């Protein structure tokens, strides 16, 4: 059982991060590409 008193709370995303993520999703949809999964843009970026 996890002791909830010792769990670190992470800050939420900033408005700039949210806007960037929304733009990334919109561009991926417009270009007909996937962000995740095999061959996804984020998978490819992580491999660099």
C-alpha positions as CSV (number, residue, x, y, z in Angstrom):
1,X,0.0,0.0,0.0
2,X,1.4,3.4,-1.0
3,X,1.7,6.1,1.7
4,X,-0.2,9.0,0.2
5,X,1.5,11.5,2.6
6,X,4.8,11.0,0.7
7,X,3.5,11.3,-2.8
8,X,5.0,14.3,-4.6
9,X,2.5,16.6,-6.3
10,X,3.6,17.7,-9.8
11,X,2.6,21.1,-11.1
12,X,0.1,21.3,-13.9
13,X,1.1,22.3,-17.3
14,X,1.6,26.0,-18.1
15,X,-0.7,27.8,-20.5
16,X,2.2,27.9,-23.0
17,X,2.6,24.1,-22.7
18,X,-1.1,23.5,-23.2
19,X,-1.1,25.8,-26.3
20,X,1.9,24.1,-27.7
21,X,0.4,20.6,-27.2
22,X,-2.9,21.8,-28.9
23,X,-0.9,23.1,-31.9
24,X,1.0,19.9,-32.2
25,X,-2.1,17.8,-32.2
26,X,-3.8,20.1,-34.8
27,X,-0.8,20.0,-37.1
28,X,-0.5,16.2,-36.8
29,X,-4.2,15.9,-37.7
30,X,-3.8,18.3,-40.6
31,X,-0.8,16.4,-41.9
32,X,-2.4,13.0,-41.4
33,X,0.3,11.7,-39.1
34,X,0.2,10.1,-35.7
35,X,1.9,11.5,-32.6
36,X,2.3,8.2,-30.7
37,X,2.7,4.6,-31.6
38,X,5.1,2.9,-34.0
39,X,6.2,5.5,-36.5
40,X,4.6,8.4,-34.6
41,X,6.3,11.7,-34.5
42,X,6.9,11.6,-30.7
43,X,8.3,8.0,-31.0
44,X,10.6,9.2,-33.7
45,X,11.7,12.3,-31.7
46,X,12.4,10.2,-28.6
47,X,14.7,7.9,-30.7
48,X,17.0,10.9,-31.7
